[in-house]
């Protein structure tokens, strides 16, 4: 890239502007590997991050059925940072509908009573008001699937994920007693049937195994509030740190690796990230990636 092109790009980035795709083409600039958006409005930064990453139409086509998997596992309020921020979920739902999605489905197999989790988290109302079909998981829709991983050979998984045209993962970044941090790959436990605690003995390898068979078009990591201790359930507001950040990428390993930095860690500090990267499921070398940081 010549000096003039570099200065143009630096000027846009320095002002916190998203570089339009048309301008990227003119300047011969590669799309980012990850976008990190910060600002006071969760919905606004979510929209800005996805736009900077190429726009929702790059991932969702007219007529698609889209499955969105937030974290709604716990009977906690949004302020507790145990579940995905409802405004982040609503923004993604709205974008999918604007792109012409035929249907947007939002669901999670919760840990606490789903009737309370869906309501207390605020996610159900926000997603429904944005136009999504919000549903409890149906035991009849779990089917044993071959995974052929090192820790998990087969497991009952929720078929709605595999029947959708596109899958979008919207986890929250938070502390976890066993995994250290739960983010994108850990969020797939919410589509597992059966006795999920059985994978805790080999949790890191199990999470990497799951990620072999679940391929999200997009991962939107909610770091509006992060839970820094006593996760994954939390409950004490003193454990919550407001970051006002959303991270977007199509490589779930890379997104989780970047998410680790919010906690003063590296991706390589997380066993499941190391295993997934070593298995070729994605990259954890964020220092070598094109990361675009914007304000919105």
N, C-alpha and C positions, 0 to 999 in steps of 0.2 A: 504494500500500500504506500503511495507517495505521500509527501508531507502535507499537501493541500487536502487530500481526502481525510488524513488523520485529524487535521485541525477541524474540519467540518464535523466529524463524528464526535470529537472531544467536546466541541461546543455544544452539541445537542445533549450529550450525556451529562456534561457539567451543569447544565441548567435543569436537569432532572426530566428532560423530555424523552418520550419514546421515539425511536427512529422508525419512521414508517417503512413498510416493506418495499414500497416503490423506491424510496431513497436508498434503502439497502442495496437494491438491485443496481441502481445507478452508480453507487459508490463501490460496488463489488464487495459488500460486507456480509460476512456469514451471520446467519441467525444465531441468537444466543443458545447455549446449552441449558442455562438456567436463568430465570428472571427473578429478582428479589425486589418486591415493591413495598414501600413504607408510606404510611400516612395515617391520618386520624379516622378515616372512614373505612371499615372492613370491606364493605361492598365495593367502594370505589377503587381501593387498591387491588382487589381481586380482579375486577374488570381490567384495570390498567396492566396488571401482570400478564394476563392471558393475551391481551392485545399486543403487548411487547413481545410475546413469545410466538406471535404469528397470527393471532386472532382465532376465535373459536371455530370459524369455518374451515380452518386448516385441519380440524380434528372431528368435527360433527357435520354431517351432511343432511340435506333436506330429506325427511322421511325416516331418519334413524330412530331407533329405540335406544335410549341412553340409560344405563344403570349408573347411579351415583351412590357411592359408598362413603358416607361420613362416619364419624365415631359418635354413636349415641348410646354407648354401653352403660352409662351410669346415671343414677338418680341424683343429678347435680344441676345447679343453675349455671348459665353461661359464665358468670363471674368466677366460678370455681375452676375453670379451665380443664375440666375432665372430659368434656365433649367438644366436638367441632363447633366453632362459632356459627350461629345460625345465619348471620348476615353474609358470611362467606359462602355457605351452601346456597342461599337464596340467589346470590349473584351468579353463581355457576348455572343454576337452573334457568334463570332468566336468559342467560347467554345461549344456552342450548335451544331454548324455545325460539329465540330470535334467529337462530341459525336454521330453523325449520324442522327441528326434531319432531317426530311424530308423537313420541311419548317420552317422558322423563320419569324414571322410577327411583325412589329414594328409600333405602331400608338398611337395617342393621340387626344382627342377632345380639341382643343386649345381654349384659350380665345381671343387672337388676331388673325388676319388673318392667317389661317393655312399655306398658301403658303409662307408667310414671316417667320412664326415661325419655320417651318421645316428647312428652309434654314439658317436663322440667328443663330439658336441654334447650328448649325453644326451637329446635331444628324442625320438628314436624310442622308446626304452624308456619314457620318461615318458608319452608320448601313448598308446602301446600299453597300458600298465598302467592308464591312465585309461579305456580302452575304445574307443580310436580304431582305425580301419584305417589302418595306416602303410604307405605304398607308395612304391617308386621311380617316378619318372616313366617312362612308356612312350613311346618314340619314335613309335609308331603312333597315339598320342592327341594329337599336335600337328596342328592344321589351320590352313591359311592363312586368315586372317580380314581382312575389310576394316576398316580403322581410320579412314582418310580424315583423318588428322591433317596438320599442317603439315610434320612431319619423317618420319612413318611413314604410308604409304598402306595397307600391308597387311603382315602378319607371321604366321608360324606360332605359335599360342598353344595352351596346354594346355586341352583341351576339358573336363576335369573341373571346372574353374572355372565354365564356362558352363552345365554340365549340373546343377550343384548347385542346390538350392532357396535356400540361403543361403551367403554367403561371409564368412568372418571373416579379416581380415588381422592377423597378430601379428608385426610387425617388431621389430627391436632398434634402438635409437638409437645410432649410431656414426659416427665420422669416415670420410670418403671422399675420396680424393685428387682426384677430378674433380667430384663433386657437392657437396663440402664436408661434407655430412652425408647419410647414408642412413637413411631411416625408412620410412614407409608407402608412398608412391608409388614409391620406388626398389625396394621389395621385390617389385614386380610383374615385375621382370626375371627372377625365378625361375619364371615360367610361360611365358617366351619360348623358342621353339625356335631353330634356326638359329645363325648367328654373331652373338651378342649384342653383341660388341665393335664391331660396325658402327655402333651408335647413339651411340657415345662422341663422335663428331664434333659431334653436335647433341643432347647428352645431356639438357639441361634440357627442351627442346621435346619430345623423344621420351618422357620420363617423363610429361609432361602429356598427350601424345597417348594413351599407354597408359591413363591414368586416365580417359579419355573412355569407354572401353569396359568397364572393370572397376569394378563398383559394389559394394563391400563393405557388408554390413549393419552391420558394426561394425569399427572399427580399435582394437586393443589394443596400444599402444606400450610395449614393454619397456624400462624405464630402471632396472632393478634394478642393473645395471652398465652403464656406457657406456664406449665406446672413444674416447678423446680425441685420439689420433694414430695414424698408421701404419695407418689403415683402408683397405679394409674387412676385411683378413685379420688384422691385428694379430699377436699372438704374444708381446708383452712386457707383463708384468703391471704395469709402471710406467706404462703408457699407459691403464690401467683405473681408472675412478673409480666407487666404489659410491654410488649415489643412492637405492636402495631405493624406487623410484617406478614406478608404472604409470599411464599416461594412456589414457583411454577416450573415444571419440567416434564419431559416425556420419559426420562430415564429415572425410574423409581429409586434405583441405587444411588444415583447422583444426588437426587433431592434429599434422601435420608442422610447422605454424607454431608451435604451442606447444612442440613438441620442440626447435625451434631455440634456445629460451631456455635450455635445459639446458647449452648450449655457449656461452652469452654472446652469442648472436646473435638476430636477429629473422627471422620468416618471410620478410620482404622481402629478406633477404640471400641467399636461396636462389632461384636462377633458376627452378627448376621450380615452386616455390610461387608465385612472382610470376605466371608464365605461366598456371598452373592457375586462380588467383584471377581474373586478368583475363579468362579464358575462361569464367567462370561455373561452374567445376567445384566451387567451395567458397569458403570465406572464410579470409582470413589476418589479419583485424583482431581479434586476440584481445583487445585492450584494450576492445573493445565487446561482448565475449561474456560470458555467464553461466558462469563457471568455478567449479566446486565443488571445494574442497580438503578432503580428509579424512585422518584417520589410522586405521590398522587394525592 
